[in-house]
Amino acid sequence: MKIQETEGLGELSYDDARAVEQALIEGYGLENLLDMRNEIAHNNPIYDEAKERGKEILRAIGFFDQ
């Protein structure tokens, strides 16, 4: 399997990349991932804010409509 960059996500900070990954996990689940764990633990104080930031980034590039 070849990993390809998603247009618009190539210059993310580490924290934004984690937020996007968590938003994708929330939207699509873990079963299709090689690393089957949440990027940000549900009990982490930044969880909700990070998840929303990830969704915001994905909406900005037209990936998420939620």
Distance bins in CASP14 RR format, pairs under 12 A and 6 or more apart:
PFRMAT RR
TARGET T0000
AUTHOR 0000-0000-0000
RMODE 2
METHOD distances of the structure
MODEL  1
1 32 0 0 0 0 0 1 0 0 0 0 0
1 33 0 0 0 0 0 1 0 0 0 0 0
1 34 0 0 0 0 1 0 0 0 0 0 0
3 34 0 0 0 0 0 1 0 0 0 0 0
4 10 0 0 0 0 0 1 0 0 0 0 0
5 11 0 0 0 0 1 0 0 0 0 0 0
5 12 0 0 0 0 0 1 0 0 0 0 0
5 17 0 0 0 0 0 1 0 0 0 0 0
5 61 0 0 0 0 0 1 0 0 0 0 0
6 12 0 0 0 0 1 0 0 0 0 0 0
6 17 0 0 0 0 0 1 0 0 0 0 0
6 20 0 0 0 0 1 0 0 0 0 0 0
6 21 0 0 0 0 0 1 0 0 0 0 0
6 24 0 0 0 0 1 0 0 0 0 0 0
6 57 0 0 0 0 0 1 0 0 0 0 0
6 58 0 0 0 0 1 0 0 0 0 0 0
6 61 1 0 0 1 0 0 0 0 0 0 0
6 62 0 0 0 0 0 1 0 0 0 0 0
6 63 1 0 0 1 0 0 0 0 0 0 0
6 64 0 0 0 0 0 1 0 0 0 0 0
7 60 0 0 0 0 0 1 0 0 0 0 0
7 61 1 0 0 1 0 0 0 0 0 0 0
7 62 0 0 0 0 1 0 0 0 0 0 0
7 63 0 0 0 0 1 0 0 0 0 0 0
8 16 0 0 0 0 0 1 0 0 0 0 0
8 17 0 0 0 0 0 1 0 0 0 0 0
8 20 0 0 0 0 0 1 0 0 0 0 0
8 57 0 0 0 0 1 0 0 0 0 0 0
8 58 0 0 0 0 1 0 0 0 0 0 0
8 60 0 0 0 0 1 0 0 0 0 0 0
8 61 1 0 1 0 0 0 0 0 0 0 0
8 62 0 0 0 0 1 0 0 0 0 0 0
8 63 0 0 0 0 1 0 0 0 0 0 0
9 16 0 0 0 0 1 0 0 0 0 0 0
9 17 1 0 0 1 0 0 0 0 0 0 0
9 19 0 0 0 0 0 1 0 0 0 0 0
9 20 1 0 0 1 0 0 0 0 0 0 0
9 21 0 0 0 0 0 1 0 0 0 0 0
9 23 0 0 0 0 0 1 0 0 0 0 0
9 24 0 0 0 0 0 1 0 0 0 0 0
9 54 0 0 0 0 0 1 0 0 0 0 0
9 57 1 0 0 1 0 0 0 0 0 0 0
9 58 0 0 0 0 1 0 0 0 0 0 0
9 60 0 0 0 0 1 0 0 0 0 0 0
9 61 1 0 0 1 0 0 0 0 0 0 0
9 62 0 0 0 0 0 1 0 0 0 0 0
9 63 0 0 0 0 1 0 0 0 0 0 0
9 64 0 0 0 0 0 1 0 0 0 0 0
10 16 0 0 0 0 0 1 0 0 0 0 0
10 17 0 0 0 0 1 0 0 0 0 0 0
10 20 0 0 0 0 0 1 0 0 0 0 0
10 57 0 0 0 0 0 1 0 0 0 0 0
10 61 0 0 0 0 0 1 0 0 0 0 0
11 17 0 0 0 0 1 0 0 0 0 0 0
11 57 0 0 0 0 0 1 0 0 0 0 0
11 61 0 0 0 0 0 1 0 0 0 0 0
12 18 0 0 0 0 1 0 0 0 0 0 0
12 19 0 0 0 0 1 0 0 0 0 0 0
12 20 1 0 0 1 0 0 0 0 0 0 0
12 21 0 0 0 0 1 0 0 0 0 0 0
12 53 0 0 0 0 0 1 0 0 0 0 0
12 54 0 0 0 0 1 0 0 0 0 0 0
12 57 1 0 0 1 0 0 0 0 0 0 0
12 58 0 0 0 0 0 1 0 0 0 0 0
12 60 0 0 0 0 0 1 0 0 0 0 0
12 61 0 0 0 0 0 1 0 0 0 0 0
13 19 0 0 0 0 1 0 0 0 0 0 0
13 20 0 0 0 0 0 1 0 0 0 0 0
13 50 0 0 0 0 0 1 0 0 0 0 0
13 53 0 0 0 0 0 1 0 0 0 0 0
13 54 0 0 0 0 0 1 0 0 0 0 0
13 57 0 0 0 0 0 1 0 0 0 0 0
14 20 0 0 0 0 0 1 0 0 0 0 0
14 21 0 0 0 0 0 1 0 0 0 0 0
14 39 0 0 0 0 0 1 0 0 0 0 0
14 50 0 0 0 0 0 1 0 0 0 0 0
15 21 0 0 0 0 0 1 0 0 0 0 0
15 22 0 0 0 0 0 1 0 0 0 0 0
15 39 0 0 0 0 0 1 0 0 0 0 0
15 40 0 0 0 0 1 0 0 0 0 0 0
15 46 0 0 0 0 1 0 0 0 0 0 0
15 49 0 0 0 0 0 1 0 0 0 0 0
15 50 1 0 0 1 0 0 0 0 0 0 0
15 53 0 0 0 0 1 0 0 0 0 0 0
15 54 0 0 0 0 1 0 0 0 0 0 0
15 57 0 0 0 0 0 1 0 0 0 0 0
16 22 0 0 0 0 0 1 0 0 0 0 0
16 23 0 0 0 0 0 1 0 0 0 0 0
16 39 0 0 0 0 0 1 0 0 0 0 0
16 40 0 0 0 0 0 1 0 0 0 0 0
16 49 0 0 0 0 0 1 0 0 0 0 0
16 50 0 0 0 0 1 0 0 0 0 0 0
16 53 1 0 0 1 0 0 0 0 0 0 0
16 54 1 0 0 1 0 0 0 0 0 0 0
16 55 0 0 0 0 0 1 0 0 0 0 0
16 56 0 0 0 0 1 0 0 0 0 0 0
16 57 1 0 0 1 0 0 0 0 0 0 0
16 58 0 0 0 0 0 1 0 0 0 0 0
16 60 0 0 0 0 0 1 0 0 0 0 0
16 61 0 0 0 0 0 1 0 0 0 0 0
17 23 0 0 0 0 0 1 0 0 0 0 0
17 24 0 0 0 0 0 1 0 0 0 0 0
17 39 0 0 0 0 1 0 0 0 0 0 0
17 40 0 0 0 0 0 1 0 0 0 0 0
17 50 0 0 0 0 0 1 0 0 0 0 0
17 53 0 0 0 0 0 1 0 0 0 0 0
17 54 0 0 0 0 1 0 0 0 0 0 0
17 57 0 0 0 0 1 0 0 0 0 0 0
17 58 0 0 0 0 0 1 0 0 0 0 0
18 24 0 0 0 0 0 1 0 0 0 0 0
18 25 0 0 0 0 0 1 0 0 0 0 0
18 37 0 0 0 0 0 1 0 0 0 0 0
18 38 0 0 0 0 0 1 0 0 0 0 0
18 39 1 0 1 0 0 0 0 0 0 0 0
18 40 1 0 0 1 0 0 0 0 0 0 0
18 41 0 0 0 0 0 1 0 0 0 0 0
18 44 0 0 0 0 0 1 0 0 0 0 0
18 46 0 0 0 0 1 0 0 0 0 0 0
18 47 0 0 0 0 0 1 0 0 0 0 0
18 49 0 0 0 0 0 1 0 0 0 0 0
18 50 1 0 0 1 0 0 0 0 0 0 0
18 51 0 0 0 0 0 1 0 0 0 0 0
18 53 0 0 0 0 1 0 0 0 0 0 0
18 54 0 0 0 0 1 0 0 0 0 0 0
18 57 0 0 0 0 0 1 0 0 0 0 0
19 25 0 0 0 0 0 1 0 0 0 0 0
19 26 0 0 0 0 0 1 0 0 0 0 0
19 38 0 0 0 0 0 1 0 0 0 0 0
19 39 0 0 0 0 1 0 0 0 0 0 0
19 40 1 0 0 1 0 0 0 0 0 0 0
19 44 0 0 0 0 0 1 0 0 0 0 0
19 46 0 0 0 0 1 0 0 0 0 0 0
19 47 0 0 0 0 1 0 0 0 0 0 0
19 48 0 0 0 0 0 1 0 0 0 0 0
19 49 0 0 0 0 1 0 0 0 0 0 0
19 50 1 0 1 0 0 0 0 0 0 0 0
19 51 1 0 0 1 0 0 0 0 0 0 0
19 52 0 0 0 0 1 0 0 0 0 0 0
19 53 1 0 1 0 0 0 0 0 0 0 0
19 54 1 1 0 0 0 0 0 0 0 0 0
19 55 0 0 0 0 1 0 0 0 0 0 0
19 56 0 0 0 0 1 0 0 0 0 0 0
19 57 1 0 0 1 0 0 0 0 0 0 0
19 58 0 0 0 0 1 0 0 0 0 0 0
20 26 0 0 0 0 0 1 0 0 0 0 0
20 27 0 0 0 0 0 1 0 0 0 0 0
20 39 0 0 0 0 1 0 0 0 0 0 0
20 40 0 0 0 0 0 1 0 0 0 0 0
20 50 0 0 0 0 1 0 0 0 0 0 0
20 51 0 0 0 0 1 0 0 0 0 0 0
20 52 0 0 0 0 0 1 0 0 0 0 0
20 53 0 0 0 0 1 0 0 0 0 0 0
20 54 1 0 1 0 0 0 0 0 0 0 0
20 55 0 0 0 0 1 0 0 0 0 0 0
20 56 0 0 0 0 1 0 0 0 0 0 0
20 57 1 0 1 0 0 0 0 0 0 0 0
20 58 1 0 0 1 0 0 0 0 0 0 0
20 59 0 0 0 0 0 1 0 0 0 0 0
20 60 0 0 0 0 0 1 0 0 0 0 0
20 61 0 0 0 0 1 0 0 0 0 0 0
20 63 0 0 0 0 1 0 0 0 0 0 0
20 64 0 0 0 0 1 0 0 0 0 0 0
21 27 0 0 0 0 0 1 0 0 0 0 0
21 28 0 0 0 0 0 1 0 0 0 0 0
21 29 0 0 0 0 0 1 0 0 0 0 0
21 30 0 0 0 0 0 1 0 0 0 0 0
21 33 0 0 0 0 1 0 0 0 0 0 0
21 35 0 0 0 0 1 0 0 0 0 0 0
21 37 0 0 0 0 0 1 0 0 0 0 0
21 38 0 0 0 0 1 0 0 0 0 0 0
21 39 1 0 1 0 0 0 0 0 0 0 0
21 40 0 0 0 0 1 0 0 0 0 0 0
21 50 0 0 0 0 1 0 0 0 0 0 0
21 51 0 0 0 0 0 1 0 0 0 0 0
21 53 0 0 0 0 0 1 0 0 0 0 0
21 54 0 0 0 0 1 0 0 0 0 0 0
21 55 0 0 0 0 0 1 0 0 0 0 0
21 57 0 0 0 0 0 1 0 0 0 0 0
21 58 0 0 0 0 0 1 0 0 0 0 0
22 28 0 0 0 0 0 1 0 0 0 0 0
22 29 0 0 0 0 0 1 0 0 0 0 0
22 30 0 0 0 0 0 1 0 0 0 0 0
22 33 0 0 0 0 0 1 0 0 0 0 0
22 37 0 0 0 0 0 1 0 0 0 0 0
22 38 1 0 0 1 0 0 0 0 0 0 0
22 39 1 0 1 0 0 0 0 0 0 0 0
22 40 1 0 1 0 0 0 0 0 0 0 0
22 41 0 0 0 0 1 0 0 0 0 0 0
22 42 0 0 0 0 1 0 0 0 0 0 0
22 44 0 0 0 0 1 0 0 0 0 0 0
22 46 0 0 0 0 1 0 0 0 0 0 0
22 47 1 0 0 1 0 0 0 0 0 0 0
22 48 0 0 0 0 0 1 0 0 0 0 0
22 49 0 0 0 0 0 1 0 0 0 0 0
22 50 1 0 1 0 0 0 0 0 0 0 0
22 51 1 0 1 0 0 0 0 0 0 0 0
22 52 0 0 0 0 1 0 0 0 0 0 0
22 53 0 0 0 0 1 0 0 0 0 0 0
22 54 1 0 0 1 0 0 0 0 0 0 0
22 55 0 0 0 0 1 0 0 0 0 0 0
22 57 0 0 0 0 0 1 0 0 0 0 0
22 58 0 0 0 0 0 1 0 0 0 0 0
23 29 0 0 0 0 0 1 0 0 0 0 0
23 38 0 0 0 0 0 1 0 0 0 0 0
23 39 0 0 0 0 1 0 0 0 0 0 0
23 40 0 0 0 0 1 0 0 0 0 0 0
23 47 0 0 0 0 0 1 0 0 0 0 0
23 48 0 0 0 0 0 1 0 0 0 0 0
23 49 0 0 0 0 0 1 0 0 0 0 0
23 50 0 0 0 0 1 0 0 0 0 0 0
23 51 1 0 1 0 0 0 0 0 0 0 0
23 52 1 0 0 1 0 0 0 0 0 0 0
23 53 1 0 0 1 0 0 0 0 0 0 0
23 54 1 1 0 0 0 0 0 0 0 0 0
23 55 1 0 1 0 0 0 0 0 0 0 0
23 56 0 0 0 0 1 0 0 0 0 0 0
23 57 1 0 0 1 0 0 0 0 0 0 0
23 58 1 0 1 0 0 0 0 0 0 0 0
23 59 0 0 0 0 1 0 0 0 0 0 0
23 60 0 0 0 0 0 1 0 0 0 0 0
23 61 0 0 0 0 0 1 0 0 0 0 0
23 63 0 0 0 0 1 0 0 0 0 0 0
23 64 1 0 0 1 0 0 0 0 0 0 0
23 66 0 0 0 0 1 0 0 0 0 0 0
24 30 0 0 0 0 0 1 0 0 0 0 0
24 32 0 0 0 0 1 0 0 0 0 0 0
24 33 0 0 0 0 1 0 0 0 0 0 0
24 38 0 0 0 0 0 1 0 0 0 0 0
24 39 0 0 0 0 1 0 0 0 0 0 0
24 40 0 0 0 0 0 1 0 0 0 0 0
24 51 0 0 0 0 0 1 0 0 0 0 0
24 54 0 0 0 0 1 0 0 0 0 0 0
24 55 0 0 0 0 1 0 0 0 0 0 0
24 57 0 0 0 0 0 1 0 0 0 0 0
24 58 1 0 0 1 0 0 0 0 0 0 0
24 63 0 0 0 0 1 0 0 0 0 0 0
24 64 0 0 0 0 1 0 0 0 0 0 0
24 66 0 0 0 0 0 1 0 0 0 0 0
25 31 0 0 0 0 0 1 0 0 0 0 0
25 32 0 0 0 0 1 0 0 0 0 0 0
25 33 1 0 0 1 0 0 0 0 0 0 0
25 35 0 0 0 0 0 1 0 0 0 0 0
25 36 0 0 0 0 1 0 0 0 0 0 0
25 37 0 0 0 0 1 0 0 0 0 0 0
25 38 1 0 1 0 0 0 0 0 0 0 0
25 39 1 0 0 1 0 0 0 0 0 0 0
25 40 0 0 0 0 1 0 0 0 0 0 0
25 41 0 0 0 0 0 1 0 0 0 0 0
25 42 0 0 0 0 0 1 0 0 0 0 0
25 47 0 0 0 0 0 1 0 0 0 0 0
25 50 0 0 0 0 0 1 0 0 0 0 0
25 51 0 0 0 0 1 0 0 0 0 0 0
25 54 0 0 0 0 0 1 0 0 0 0 0
25 55 0 0 0 0 0 1 0 0 0 0 0
25 58 0 0 0 0 0 1 0 0 0 0 0
26 38 0 0 0 0 1 0 0 0 0 0 0
26 39 0 0 0 0 0 1 0 0 0 0 0
26 40 0 0 0 0 0 1 0 0 0 0 0
26 42 0 0 0 0 0 1 0 0 0 0 0
26 47 0 0 0 0 0 1 0 0 0 0 0
26 48 0 0 0 0 0 1 0 0 0 0 0
26 50 0 0 0 0 0 1 0 0 0 0 0
26 51 1 0 1 0 0 0 0 0 0 0 0
26 52 0 0 0 0 0 1 0 0 0 0 0
26 54 0 0 0 0 1 0 0 0 0 0 0
26 55 0 0 0 0 1 0 0 0 0 0 0
26 58 0 0 0 0 0 1 0 0 0 0 0
26 64 0 0 0 0 0 1 0 0 0 0 0
26 66 0 0 0 0 1 0 0 0 0 0 0
27 33 0 0 0 0 0 1 0 0 0 0 0
27 51 0 0 0 0 1 0 0 0 0 0 0
27 54 0 0 0 0 0 1 0 0 0 0 0
27 55 0 0 0 0 1 0 0 0 0 0 0
27 58 0 0 0 0 1 0 0 0 0 0 0
27 63 0 0 0 0 0 1 0 0 0 0 0
27 64 0 0 0 0 1 0 0 0 0 0 0
27 65 0 0 0 0 0 1 0 0 0 0 0
27 66 1 0 0 1 0 0 0 0 0 0 0
28 58 0 0 0 0 0 1 0 0 0 0 0
28 63 0 0 0 0 0 1 0 0 0 0 0
28 64 0 0 0 0 0 1 0 0 0 0 0
28 66 0 0 0 0 0 1 0 0 0 0 0
29 36 0 0 0 0 1 0 0 0 0 0 0
29 37 0 0 0 0 0 1 0 0 0 0 0
29 38 0 0 0 0 1 0 0 0 0 0 0
29 39 0 0 0 0 0 1 0 0 0 0 0
30 36 1 0 1 0 0 0 0 0 0 0 0
30 37 1 0 0 1 0 0 0 0 0 0 0
30 38 1 0 0 1 0 0 0 0 0 0 0
30 39 0 0 0 0 0 1 0 0 0 0 0
33 39 0 0 0 0 1 0 0 0 0 0 0
38 44 0 0 0 0 1 0 0 0 0 0 0
38 47 0 0 0 0 1 0 0 0 0 0 0
38 50 0 0 0 0 0 1 0 0 0 0 0
38 51 0 0 0 0 1 0 0 0 0 0 0
39 46 0 0 0 0 0 1 0 0 0 0 0
39 47 0 0 0 0 1 0 0 0 0 0 0
39 50 0 0 0 0 1 0 0 0 0 0 0
39 51 0 0 0 0 1 0 0 0 0 0 0
39 54 0 0 0 0 0 1 0 0 0 0 0
40 46 1 0 0 1 0 0 0 0 0 0 0
40 47 1 0 1 0 0 0 0 0 0 0 0
40 48 0 0 0 0 1 0 0 0 0 0 0
40 49 0 0 0 0 1 0 0 0 0 0 0
40 50 1 0 1 0 0 0 0 0 0 0 0
40 51 1 0 0 1 0 0 0 0 0 0 0
40 52 0 0 0 0 0 1 0 0 0 0 0
40 53 0 0 0 0 0 1 0 0 0 0 0
40 54 0 0 0 0 0 1 0 0 0 0 0
41 47 1 0 0 1 0 0 0 0 0 0 0
41 48 0 0 0 0 0 1 0 0 0 0 0
41 50 0 0 0 0 0 1 0 0 0 0 0
41 51 0 0 0 0 0 1 0 0 0 0 0
42 48 0 0 0 0 1 0 0 0 0 0 0
42 50 0 0 0 0 0 1 0 0 0 0 0
42 51 0 0 0 0 1 0 0 0 0 0 0
44 50 1 0 0 1 0 0 0 0 0 0 0
44 51 0 0 0 0 0 1 0 0 0 0 0
46 52 0 0 0 0 0 1 0 0 0 0 0
46 53 0 0 0 0 1 0 0 0 0 0 0
46 54 0 0 0 0 0 1 0 0 0 0 0
47 53 0 0 0 0 0 1 0 0 0 0 0
47 54 0 0 0 0 0 1 0 0 0 0 0
48 54 0 0 0 0 0 1 0 0 0 0 0
48 55 0 0 0 0 0 1 0 0 0 0 0
49 55 0 0 0 0 0 1 0 0 0 0 0
49 56 0 0 0 0 0 1 0 0 0 0 0
50 56 0 0 0 0 0 1 0 0 0 0 0
50 57 0 0 0 0 0 1 0 0 0 0 0
51 57 0 0 0 0 0 1 0 0 0 0 0
51 58 0 0 0 0 0 1 0 0 0 0 0
51 64 0 0 0 0 0 1 0 0 0 0 0
51 66 0 0 0 0 0 1 0 0 0 0 0
52 58 0 0 0 0 0 1 0 0 0 0 0
52 59 0 0 0 0 0 1 0 0 0 0 0
52 64 0 0 0 0 0 1 0 0 0 0 0
52 66 0 0 0 0 0 1 0 0 0 0 0
53 59 0 0 0 0 0 1 0 0 0 0 0
53 60 0 0 0 0 0 1 0 0 0 0 0
53 64 0 0 0 0 0 1 0 0 0 0 0
54 60 0 0 0 0 1 0 0 0 0 0 0
54 61 0 0 0 0 0 1 0 0 0 0 0
54 63 0 0 0 0 0 1 0 0 0 0 0
54 64 0 0 0 0 1 0 0 0 0 0 0
54 66 0 0 0 0 0 1 0 0 0 0 0
55 61 0 0 0 0 0 1 0 0 0 0 0
55 62 0 0 0 0 0 1 0 0 0 0 0
55 63 0 0 0 0 1 0 0 0 0 0 0
55 64 1 0 1 0 0 0 0 0 0 0 0
55 65 0 0 0 0 0 1 0 0 0 0 0
55 66 1 0 0 1 0 0 0 0 0 0 0
56 62 0 0 0 0 0 1 0 0 0 0 0
56 63 0 0 0 0 0 1 0 0 0 0 0
56 64 0 0 0 0 1 0 0 0 0 0 0
56 66 0 0 0 0 0 1 0 0 0 0 0
57 63 0 0 0 0 1 0 0 0 0 0 0
57 64 0 0 0 0 1 0 0 0 0 0 0
58 64 1 1 0 0 0 0 0 0 0 0 0
58 65 0 0 0 0 1 0 0 0 0 0 0
58 66 0 0 0 0 1 0 0 0 0 0 0
59 65 1 0 0 1 0 0 0 0 0 0 0
59 66 1 0 0 1 0 0 0 0 0 0 0
END
